[in-house]
Amino acid sequence: MKLTNHSAVPVYTISGSNTARPLPEWLTRKRKRSLKNDPEYASRIELLQDFEFEEASQCIRVSDDSQWIMSTGTYKPQIHTHYLPHLSLSYARHTTSLNTTFQLLSSDYTKSIHLQSDRSIEFHTPQGCHYTVRIPRYGRDIRYDKRSAEALIPSVGVNENKLGEVFRLNLELGRFMRSYEIDVGGDDGGSVGGGALQGGIGAGAVNTAAIAEDSHNLLAFGTTLGTVEFWDPRSRDRVGILQGFSPDHLDGRQEMTALAFHGSGLNLAAGSSGGLIQLYDLRSPIPLLKKDHGYGYPIRDLIYLTPTKESRIQSNLPLVLAADKRIIKLFDARDGTPWTSVEPSVDLNSVAWCKDSGMLLTANEGRQQHSFFIPQLGPAPKWCAFLDNLVEEMAEDPNDPSAFTNQQVGEVYDNYKFLTVPQLEALNLSHLVGTTTLLRPYMHGYFVAQRLYEEAKVIADPFVWEEQRARRVKEKIETERESRIRGNKKVTAKVNKRLAEKILEKSDRDERNLARRVLEQGGDEPKEADEPAVHASKPKGLLSDPRFAKLFQDEDFTIDENSREYQQLNPSTKPTQTENRERKLTAVEQEMEDDVPVHSSDESESESEQEDAGPRSNNRISSNSYKRSGHRPQQPRMQVTSSKEVRSGRDRSFGSRKPQDKKERRRSGAIVGERQITFNPEKKKQALVFERPAARKDKAARRSASGNVFRNL
């Protein structure tokens, strides 16, 4: 890898005969130890495996998908196909005759058409030569019209109408169509071998062809008379003639040897056999620009370096590439100003440009094929992106005499800022791309000097310093707030406040633990092993989650801390003091109370006694007081007492329902126990008359048992 052009636009020779001595394999193995100290041999780069031919290469093409390179050469006649992502030779194939030129029919290498020097046309596929067909006369060039699926072959000589021909081979129908008849100067009777259909020395011919594929699909054919004829493939008629080059005073005439359309279809570049180049606007017969290549050799290739992606190309200039067998020149299409040039040590036969990059590939005389890299034309292709780094190292090495900059050691990327293309446009620096060394292309962007970046940022946004200062002040205030003692956070929950406070306390504790771990690690983020534990418990999410909003707003979700279940789950939690609310009776207690019958006379007597005695202490627990007490229901038990105190409660036995006289009432106070047993004879008792009990006054507070069927009988 060498720097072959020390101008303002450097050119690197990646591979070729002038980069490293081509040594045979047996000599390399024999002198392997001594070649370690050879700097020229040690610095060699084999960009593509076996990117060479035994004697010379004839033509080279790059596929539309930029994944394949196909080239032809000799000797023996061969076809080499390289797969670029692997940087290796995919296959090599021999042919029966030398190749003149070829075209790729598909977007990759799978279909190709080859014009051979024995008047044959070969169709090749990955399996081999698919088909071979011969044409009446020798062909000079071959083009493929994608819209009509026709192969166009300009030929030598004239037909019976004394006109040159462009053979049309329709690949869809599989047959030759009527040829395009081009004026090439009449009969060749005056030339050696004149009159023959094959044509002789000095016979007229159609030398080259071009197709405006990206626009109107107009066909252009260059002749030996120096004219260009334009044909419409839809009507198959000639639509115009361009009188290109005037006859030369020494040679007598200038032949058209190369044609190329611009992507817009409005401009045409034409090259002559004397090394002259003219750029035309199809709307005018007068050339926009005339340029002399300087060596007097026929122009072999003309290419408009028009990028398909604006972000990939480095130069904004409309450049044109022109090549003869001696030199490759790139110049500005507007005024012809030379941009850069490449002059290899061998003769060139064909040149190919890798689209949207700065890579040029050649087919040339000599064993090795050449590849050149121009960083200011574009970045390295995707399949050899490492060239960008190598070029930067070579350009900035102060000990390298080939370096084109005067940088000192340690100043390569120390004070540079990496910016992408949108960032350059935001800073109004996009006009510097490709015009100065202040922007250094790297990967998908550029390295810009830090001073230039700061000045451009201040100009683009004059308030950036004030914004940065306000941001730093805000950060400092936030850090001071973190160091203060935090007070208790207010809880906005209507219910379950204790649960909400517990959740907030746990979240604060986790934050403090996380901050402590960060400080222990030197201010870095927590490790990946700790992250699941930190993210697994996020207590604040329960308060802010709308799915659990009713837990702290709706009273139906209130947690009863006095319940048995809560006390079993939280034995150490002291229940909060709540108001003494009336506890409702259970179903068993309600049924026990309803089963006891009550007589109307007892009710009246008890009411009269209460009115006579007035307010007095009563040890009986009523249903209302039982409800208010909040005690749990107890199991019934038998109790025998000897107390002399008169029971204040009503007697529920059937004997108590008998009307008592005053004497018995007086003696009732001396009775001990709950039952009275006597052996005194009693008078015959009258039958008891049960009256229907009257409705109770507190009927609303106590359910009546009047619905009992036996009670109503």
C-alpha positions in Angstrom: 0.0 0.0 0.0 1.6 3.2 -1.2 0.7 6.9 -1.6 1.2 7.4 -5.3 0.0 10.9 -5.7 1.2 13.6 -3.2 -1.2 16.3 -4.5 -4.0 17.9 -2.5 -6.1 14.8 -3.2 -4.0 11.8 -2.3 -4.4 8.5 -4.1 -3.4 5.2 -2.5 -2.4 2.2 -4.5 -3.8 -0.8 -2.7 -2.6 -3.5 -5.0 -0.7 -3.6 -8.3 2.7 -4.2 -9.8 4.2 -1.1 -8.3 3.3 -1.8 -4.7 5.3 -5.0 -4.1 7.6 -7.2 -6.1 5.7 -10.1 -7.7 7.8 -13.1 -6.4 7.1 -16.6 -7.5 5.8 -19.0 -4.9 8.9 -21.2 -4.9 11.2 -18.2 -4.3 8.9 -16.9 -1.5 9.2 -20.2 0.3 13.0 -20.4 -0.2 13.6 -16.8 1.0 10.9 -16.7 3.6 13.4 -16.0 6.4 15.2 -13.3 4.6 12.0 -11.5 3.4 11.0 -10.8 7.0 13.5 -7.9 7.0 12.3 -6.5 3.6 10.0 -3.5 4.4 8.5 -3.4 0.9 7.5 -7.1 1.0 6.3 -6.9 4.7 4.0 -3.9 3.9 2.2 -5.6 1.1 -1.6 -5.9 1.2 -3.5 -8.6 -0.7 -6.9 -7.0 -0.9 -8.5 -9.7 -3.0 -7.3 -13.3 -3.2 -5.8 -14.1 -6.6 -6.7 -10.7 -8.1 -4.5 -11.4 -11.1 -4.1 -13.2 -14.4 -1.2 -15.1 -15.8 -0.4 -12.5 -18.5 -2.9 -9.6 -18.6 -6.5 -8.7 -17.8 -8.9 -7.4 -20.5 -12.2 -6.2 -18.9 -13.6 -5.8 -15.4 -17.1 -5.1 -14.1 -18.7 -4.6 -10.6 -22.2 -6.0 -10.0 -25.1 -3.7 -9.2 -25.3 -5.1 -5.6 -21.6 -4.3 -5.0 -21.0 -7.9 -3.9 -19.3 -9.4 -6.9 -16.4 -8.5 -9.3 -16.0 -10.3 -12.6 -13.0 -9.9 -14.8 -11.6 -11.5 -17.9 -8.0 -12.0 -19.0 -5.4 -14.2 -20.6 -3.3 -16.4 -21.0 -5.1 -18.8 -21.2 -8.4 -17.0 -21.7 -10.1 -17.1 -18.3 -13.0 -15.6 -16.3 -12.4 -14.8 -12.6 -15.3 -14.0 -10.3 -14.6 -12.7 -6.8 -17.0 -12.6 -3.8 -16.3 -9.3 -2.1 -17.6 -9.9 1.4 -15.2 -12.9 1.7 -12.4 -11.1 -0.2 -11.8 -14.3 -2.1 -11.9 -15.8 -5.5 -15.2 -17.6 -6.0 -14.4 -19.5 -9.2 -12.1 -19.3 -12.3 -13.3 -20.5 -15.7 -11.5 -21.0 -19.0 -13.0 -20.1 -22.4 -12.1 -21.1 -26.0 -11.2 -17.7 -27.2 -10.1 -14.3 -26.0 -12.7 -12.0 -24.5 -13.3 -8.5 -26.0 -15.8 -7.2 -23.5 -18.8 -8.4 -21.5 -21.8 -7.2 -19.5 -23.6 -8.5 -16.4 -27.2 -9.2 -17.1 -28.4 -9.6 -13.5 -27.7 -7.7 -10.3 -25.1 -10.3 -9.3 -22.8 -12.6 -11.2 -25.3 -15.3 -12.1 -26.0 -14.1 -15.7 -23.4 -12.5 -18.0 -23.0 -12.1 -21.7 -19.5 -12.1 -23.3 -18.3 -10.8 -26.7 -15.5 -13.0 -27.9 -12.8 -12.2 -30.4 -13.9 -15.1 -32.8 -17.3 -13.4 -33.5 -19.1 -15.4 -30.9 -21.4 -14.4 -28.1 -21.4 -16.6 -25.0 -23.9 -16.7 -22.2 -22.5 -17.8 -18.8 -24.2 -18.9 -15.6 -22.7 -20.3 -12.4 -22.8 -23.8 -13.9 -20.7 -22.8 -16.9 -21.3 -21.6 -20.5 -25.0 -21.8 -21.1 -25.2 -21.0 -24.8 -23.0 -19.7 -27.7 -24.2 -17.8 -30.8 -22.2 -16.3 -33.6 -22.7 -12.9 -35.3 -22.1 -12.1 -39.0 -19.2 -9.5 -38.4 -16.8 -8.8 -35.6 -18.1 -6.8 -32.7 -16.5 -3.8 -31.1 -18.7 -3.4 -28.0 -21.7 -4.8 -26.3 -24.5 -3.3 -24.3 -27.7 -4.6 -22.6 -31.0 -2.8 -22.8 -32.9 -3.9 -19.6 -36.2 -2.4 -20.7 -36.5 -4.3 -24.0 -34.2 -7.3 -22.9 -32.0 -6.9 -25.9 -28.3 -7.2 -26.3 -26.8 -4.6 -28.7 -23.6 -5.4 -30.5 -22.0 -2.6 -32.6 -20.0 -4.2 -35.4 -17.3 -3.5 -38.0 -18.1 -3.0 -41.8 -21.2 -2.3 -43.7 -24.2 -4.3 -45.0 -25.7 -4.5 -48.5 -27.1 -1.0 -47.9 -23.6 0.4 -47.3 -24.5 1.2 -43.7 -23.0 0.0 -40.5 -25.0 -2.2 -38.2 -25.8 -2.7 -34.5 -27.0 -6.2 -34.1 -30.0 -6.8 -31.8 -30.3 -10.1 -30.0 -33.6 -10.3 -28.2 -33.1 -12.5 -25.1 -36.8 -12.9 -24.4 -37.6 -14.3 -27.8 -34.2 -15.9 -28.4 -33.6 -14.6 -31.9 -32.0 -11.7 -33.7 -34.2 -8.7 -34.5 -33.8 -6.1 -37.3 -30.5 -4.3 -36.8 -30.0 -0.6 -36.3 -28.4 0.8 -39.5 -25.8 3.5 -38.7 -24.0 5.7 -41.2 -20.3 4.9 -40.9 -18.9 6.4 -44.2 -20.2 4.2 -47.0 -18.4 1.4 -48.8 -14.9 0.3 -47.8 -13.9 -0.5 -51.3 -10.8 1.6 -51.1 -9.4 -0.2 -48.0 -7.3 -3.3 -47.8 -9.7 -6.2 -48.1 -12.4 -3.8 -49.2 -15.7 -5.0 -50.3 -15.7 -7.9 -47.9 -18.6 -8.1 -45.5 -16.2 -8.6 -42.6 -14.6 -5.2 -43.2 -11.0 -4.4 -43.8 -8.3 -2.0 -42.6 -9.7 1.5 -42.3 -13.3 0.3 -42.9 -16.1 2.1 -41.2 -17.5 0.7 -37.9 -19.7 1.5 -35.0 -17.1 1.6 -32.2 -19.1 2.2 -29.0 -22.6 2.5 -27.6 -24.3 4.0 -24.5 -27.7 3.7 -22.9 -29.4 6.3 -20.7 -30.8 3.6 -18.3 -31.7 5.9 -15.4 -33.7 8.4 -17.4 -35.3 8.3 -20.9 -33.5 5.1 -22.2 -32.1 6.8 -25.3 -29.5 4.9 -27.3 -26.3 6.6 -28.5 -23.8 5.0 -31.0 -20.4 6.4 -31.8 -18.9 5.9 -35.2 -15.6 6.1 -36.9 -16.7 9.3 -38.6 -16.7 11.1 -35.2 -20.5 11.4 -35.1 -23.0 10.2 -32.5 -26.4 8.9 -33.6 -29.3 8.8 -31.1 -32.0 6.1 -31.5 -35.3 5.7 -29.7 -35.8 2.0 -28.8 -39.6 2.4 -28.7 -40.0 3.5 -32.3 -36.6 2.0 -33.5 -35.9 5.2 -35.5 -33.0 7.6 -35.5 -34.0 10.8 -33.6 -30.8 12.9 -34.1 -27.2 13.1 -35.1 -24.4 14.9 -33.2 -21.4 16.1 -35.2 -18.9 15.5 -32.5 -15.2 15.9 -33.4 -13.8 17.8 -36.3 -11.2 16.0 -38.5 -7.7 16.1 -37.2 -5.1 17.9 -39.2 -2.5 15.1 -38.7 -4.6 12.0 -38.7 -7.5 13.2 -40.8 -10.3 12.1 -38.5 -11.3 11.6 -34.9 -13.2 8.5 -34.1 -15.6 8.1 -31.3 -14.2 5.6 -28.8 -16.1 6.2 -25.6 -19.6 7.4 -24.6 -21.3 7.9 -21.3 -24.7 9.4 -20.2 -25.2 11.4 -17.0 -27.7 10.0 -14.5 -30.1 12.8 -15.4 -30.0 11.9 -19.1 -29.4 15.5 -20.2 -25.6 15.4 -20.4 -23.4 13.3 -22.6 -19.6 12.7 -22.4 -17.8 11.7 -25.6 -14.1 10.6 -26.0 -12.2 10.4 -29.2 -9.3 8.3 -30.6 -7.0 11.3 -30.2 -7.4 11.8 -26.5 -10.0 14.6 -26.7 -13.1 14.8 -24.4 -16.2 16.8 -25.0 -19.2 17.3 -22.7 -22.6 18.0 -24.3 -26.0 19.1 -23.3 -28.5 17.1 -25.4 -30.5 20.3 -25.9 -27.6 22.0 -27.7 -25.1 20.8 -30.5 -22.3 23.0 -29.0 -20.2 21.2 -26.4 -20.2 22.6 -22.9 -16.6 21.7 -22.3 -13.6 20.5 -24.3 -10.6 18.9 -22.7 -7.4 17.3 -23.9 -6.2 14.2 -22.1 -2.6 15.1 -23.1 -1.2 11.8 -24.2 -2.9 11.4 -27.6 -4.2 7.8 -26.9 -7.7 6.8 -27.5 -10.1 7.3 -24.6 -11.1 3.9 -23.2 -13.6 4.7 -20.4 -15.7 7.6 -19.4 -17.7 7.5 -16.1 -19.8 10.1 -14.4 -19.0 9.8 -10.7 -22.6 10.4 -9.6 -23.4 9.0 -6.1 -26.6 7.1 -5.5 -26.5 8.1 -1.8 -25.5 11.6 -0.9 -24.4 10.6 2.6 -21.8 8.1 1.2 -20.0 10.4 -1.2 -17.3 12.7 0.2 -17.0 15.2 -2.6 -19.8 17.5 -3.7 -18.1 18.3 -7.0 -19.6 16.9 -10.3 -16.6 14.7 -11.3 -15.9 12.9 -14.5 -13.5 10.0 -14.8 -11.6 9.6 -18.1 -9.1 6.9 -18.8 -6.8 6.0 -21.6 -4.1 3.3 -21.6 -1.7 5.5 -19.7 -3.5 7.5 -17.1 -6.8 8.0 -15.2 -7.9 11.6 -14.7 -10.7 13.0 -12.6 -11.8 16.6 -13.4 -14.6 19.0 -12.6 -17.4 18.6 -15.1 -18.3 22.4 -14.9 -15.0 23.9 -15.9 -12.6 21.0 -16.5 -10.4 21.8 -13.4 -8.2 18.8 -12.7 -9.1 17.2 -9.4 -6.6 14.3 -9.2 -5.0 11.6 -11.4 -3.7 8.1 -11.2 -0.8 6.9 -13.4 0.0 3.2 -13.0 3.2 1.7 -14.3 1.4 -0.6 -16.8 -1.1 0.0 -19.6 -4.8 0.1 -18.8 -7.5 -1.8 -20.6 -10.6 -1.1 -18.5 -11.6 0.8 -15.4 -14.5 0.1 -12.9 -15.7 2.3 -10.1 -17.2 0.9 -6.9 -20.3 3.0 -6.5 -20.6 5.3 -3.5 -17.0 4.8 -2.5 -13.4 6.0 -3.4 -12.3 2.6 -4.8 -11.2 2.2 -8.4 -10.4 -1.2 -10.0 -8.6 -1.8 -13.3 -7.9 -4.4 -15.9 -4.5 -3.9 -17.2 -1.4 -5.4 -18.8 0.8 -7.3 -16.4 0.1 -10.1 -13.9 -1.5 -8.1 -11.1 -4.7 -6.1 -11.4 -4.6 -2.7 -9.8 -6.9 -1.2 -7.1 -6.7 2.5 -6.1 -8.3 4.2 -3.2 -9.1 7.9 -3.0 -10.3 8.9 0.5 -11.6 12.3 -0.6 -13.7 10.7 -3.3 -15.5 8.5 -0.9 -15.1 6.1 2.0 -13.8 2.6 1.6 -16.4 0.0 0.4 -18.2 -2.0 3.0 -16.3 -5.1 2.1 -12.9 -3.5 2.9 -13.9 -0.9 5.5 -10.6 -1.5 7.3 -8.8 0.7 4.6 -10.1 3.8 6.3 -8.2 3.1 9.5 -5.0 2.2 7.5 -5.2 5.4 5.5 -5.6 7.5 8.6 -2.6 5.8 10.3 -0.5 6.4 7.2 -1.6 10.0 6.8 -0.9 10.9 10.4 2.4 9.1 10.9 5.2 11.7 11.3 7.9 9.1 10.6 6.4 8.2 7.2 7.8 10.2 4.3 4.7 9.4 2.3 2.4 11.2 4.8 0.7 14.2 3.2 0.1 16.1 6.5 2.6 17.6 9.0 1.0 16.2 12.2 3.2 15.6 15.3 3.2 12.4 17.4 0.1 12.1 19.6 -2.0 14.6 17.7 -4.0 12.1 15.7 -7.3 12.1 17.6 -6.5 13.9 20.8 -8.4 17.2 20.1 -11.0 16.0 17.6 -14.8 15.6 17.8 -16.7 12.9 15.9 -19.7 14.3 14.1 -22.2 12.6 11.8 -23.6 14.2 8.6 -26.8 15.5 10.2 -24.8 17.1 13.0 -22.6 18.8 10.5 -25.6 20.2 8.7 -26.9 21.5 12.1 -23.6 23.3 12.6 -23.5 24.6 9.0 -20.3 22.7 8.3 -21.5 20.5 5.5 -19.9 22.7 2.8 -16.5 21.7 4.1 -16.9 18.1 3.1 -14.4 17.1 0.5 -12.9 20.7 0.2 -10.6 20.8 3.1 -8.6 18.7 5.5 -10.4 20.0 8.5 -13.0 17.2 8.2 -11.4 13.7 8.3 -13.8 11.0 7.1 -14.2 8.0 9.4 -16.9 5.3 9.2 -20.3 7.1 9.0 -19.1 10.6 9.9 -16.1 12.9 10.3 -13.5 13.9 12.8 -13.6 17.7 13.3 -11.0 19.8 15.3 -12.3 20.6 18.7 -11.6 24.3 18.3 -13.6 24.4 15.1 -16.4 22.5 16.7 -16.7 24.8 19.7 -16.6 28.0 17.5 -19.2 26.5 15.1 -21.4 25.6 18.0 -21.2 29.1 19.5 -22.1 30.6 16.2 -25.0 28.2 15.6 -26.4 28.6 19.1 -25.1 31.7 20.9 -27.0 30.9 24.1 -25.4 27.5 24.6 -23.1 28.9 27.4 -26.0 30.2 29.4 -27.9 27.0 29.0 -24.9 25.0 30.1 -24.3 27.3 33.2 -28.0 27.0 34.2 -27.8 23.2 33.9 -24.7 23.0 36.1 -26.4 25.2 38.7 -29.4 23.0 38.7 -27.3 19.9 39.1 -25.5 21.4 42.0 -28.7 22.3 43.8 -30.0 18.8 43.3 -26.9 17.3 44.9 -27.3 19.6 47.9 -30.9 18.6 48.3 -29.9 15.0 48.4 -27.5 15.6 51.3 -30.2 17.2 53.5 -32.1 15.3 56.2 -35.3 14.1 54.6 -38.5 14.6 56.5 -41.5 12.3 56.6 -43.3 12.2 53.4 -47.0 13.1 53.5 -49.4 10.2 52.7 -52.4 11.2 50.6 -54.2 7.8 51.1 -57.7 8.0 52.6 -57.7 4.5 53.9 -54.9 2.0 54.8 -52.6 4.9 55.7 -50.4 2.6 57.8 -49.8 0.4 54.7 -49.0 3.4 52.6 -46.5 4.7 55.1 -44.9 1.3 55.3 -44.4 1.2 51.6 -42.9 4.7 51.4 -40.5 3.8 54.3 -39.4 0.7 52.5 -38.8 2.6 49.2 -36.6 5.2 51.0 -34.6 2.5 52.6 -34.0 0.8 49.2 -32.9 4.2 47.7 -30.4 4.7 50.5 -29.0 1.2 50.1 -28.6 1.7 46.4 -26.8 5.1 46.9 -24.5 3.4 49.4 -23.6 0.6 46.9 -23.0 3.2 44.2 -20.6 5.1 46.4 -18.8 1.9 47.4 -18.2 1.1 43.7 -16.6 4.5 43.1 -19.6 6.3 41.6 -20.4 3.7 38.9 -23.7 2.2 38.1 -24.6 -1.0 40.1 -23.5 -4.3 38.6 -25.7 -6.4 36.5 -25.9 -9.0 39.3 -27.4 -6.4 41.6 -29.9 -5.0 39.1 -32.5 -7.7 39.3 -32.7 -7.3 43.1 -33.0 -3.5 42.8 -35.7 -3.6 40.1 -37.6 -6.5 41.5 -38.8 -4.5 44.5 -40.2 -1.2 43.5 -42.6 -0.2 46.3 -43.5 3.1 44.9 -45.2 1.4 42.0 -48.0 0.1 44.3 -48.9 3.7 45.2 -48.7 5.0 41.7 -50.2 2.0 39.9 -53.8 2.8 38.9 -54.8 -0.8 39.3 -54.3 -0.6 43.1 -55.8 3.0 43.5 -59.0 1.7 45.2 -56.8 0.1 47.9 -56.0 3.5 49.3 -59.2 5.3 48.3 -62.2 3.0 48.7 -63.4 2.1 52.2 -64.5 -1.3 51.0 -60.8 -2.3 50.9 -60.1 -1.2 54.4 -57.8 -3.6 56.3 -59.3 -4.7 59.6 -56.4 -4.9 62.0 -58.5 -6.4 64.8 -59.4 -9.5 62.7 -58.0 -12.8 63.6 -56.4 -13.3 60.2 -54.5 -10.0 60.3 -53.2 -10.7 63.8 -52.0 -14.2 62.7 -50.1 -12.7 59.7 -48.8 -9.7 61.8 -48.4 -10.9 65.4 -46.1 -8.0 66.3 -48.3 -5.3 64.9 -50.3 -3.4 67.5 -53.8 -2.7 66.2 -54.9 0.9 66.0 -57.6 2.2 68.4 -60.9 2.2 66.6 -64.3 3.5 67.7 -66.6 1.1 69.6 -69.0 0.3 66.8 -72.1 -1.9 67.3 -71.3 -5.4 66.4 -74.1 -7.2 64.6 -75.4 -10.5 65.9 -74.4 -13.7 64.2 -76.9 -16.0 62.8 -76.7 -18.4 65.8 -77.1 -15.7 68.4 -80.1 -14.2 66.5 -81.8 -17.6 66.3 -81.2 -18.3 70.1 -82.8 -15.0 71.0 -85.8 -15.5 68.7 -86.6 -19.0 70.1 -87.5 -17.7 73.6 -91.3 -17.0 74.0 -92.4 -13.9 75.8 -95.9 -13.4 77.5 -97.7 -10.2 77.4 -98.4 -10.2 81.1 -94.7 -10.6 82.0 -93.9 -7.7 79.7 -96.5 -5.5 81.4 -95.3 -6.6 84.9 -91.7 -6.0 84.1 -92.5 -2.7 82.7 -94.5 -1.7 85.8 -91.7 -2.9 88.1 -89.2 -0.9 86.2 -91.4 2.2 86.5 -91.9 1.7 90.3 -88.3 0.9 91.1 -86.9 3.5 88.9 -83.3 3.3 87.6 -81.4 0.5 89.4 -78.5 -1.7 88.7 -79.2 -4.6 86.4 -76.7 -7.4 86.0 -78.6 -8.9 83.0 -76.9 -8.4 79.6 -79.5 -7.3 77.1 -79.2 -7.9 73.4 -78.3 -4.2 72.7 -75.6 -4.2 75.4 -74.4 -7.5 74.1 -74.1 -6.0 70.7 -72.2 -3.0 72.0 -69.9 -5.0 74.1 -68.1 -6.5 71.2 -67.5 -9.8 73.1 -67.3 -13.1 71.3 -70.2 -15.6 71.8 -69.6 -18.1 74.5 -70.8 -21.7 74.7 -73.8 -22.3 77.1 -72.8 -23.8 80.5 -74.8 -25.0 83.6 -74.2 -23.0 86.8 -75.6 -23.6 90.3 -75.5 -20.6 92.6 -76.4 -20.1 96.3 -76.5 -16.4 96.2 -79.3 -14.8 98.3 -79.6 -11.9 95.9 -82.8 -11.7 94.1 -82.4 -12.2 90.3 -83.3 -9.2 88.5 -83.8 -11.1 85.3 -87.2 -12.4 84.2 -88.0 -16.1 84.8 -88.5 -17.9 81.5 -90.1 -21.1 83.0 -93.7 -22.1 82.4 -94.4 -21.8 86.1 -93.6 -18.2 86.1 -96.4 -17.5 83.7 -99.0 -18.4 86.3 -100.5 -15.4 88.0 -99.0 -15.1 91.4 -100.7 -13.6 94.5 -99.1 -11.2 96.9 -98.1 -13.9 99.4 -96.3 -16.0 97.0 -94.5 -12.9 95.8 -93.4 -12.2 99.3 -92.1 -15.7 99.8 -90.3 -15.7 96.6 -87.6 -13.6 98.1 -86.7 -16.4 100.5 -86.2 -19.0 97.9 -82.7 -20.2 97.3 -81.6 -21.7 94.0 -83.3 -21.7 90.6 -86.0 -24.4 91.4 -88.6 -24.7 94.2 -89.6 -28.1 95.4 -92.5 -28.5 97.9 -94.7 -31.3 99.3 -97.6 -29.1 100.5 -101.0 -30.0 99.0 -102.2 -27.5 96.5 -105.6 -26.5 95.4 -106.9 -27.5 92.0 -105.5 -25.2 89.5 -107.6 -23.6 86.9 -106.8 -24.1 83.3 -104.4 -21.6 82.0 -105.7 -19.3 79.3 -103.0 -18.2 76.9 -103.7 -15.0 75.3 -102.1 -13.8 72.1 -99.3 -11.6 73.1 -99.5 -8.1 72.2 -97.1 -6.5 69.8 -93.9 -5.4 71.4 -93.0 -1.7 71.4 -89.4 -2.4 70.3 -90.6 -4.5 67.4 -88.3 -2.6 65.1 -85.3 -3.4 67.2 -86.2 -7.1 67.7 -87.6 -9.6 65.2 -91.0 -11.0 66.3 -91.7 -14.7 66.5 -95.4 -14.3 65.7 -94.8 -16.1 62.5 -94.6 -19.4 64.4 -97.6 -21.6 63.5 -97.9 -23.3 66.9 -97.7 -20.1 68.7 -100.8 -18.7 66.9 -103.0 -21.7 67.7 
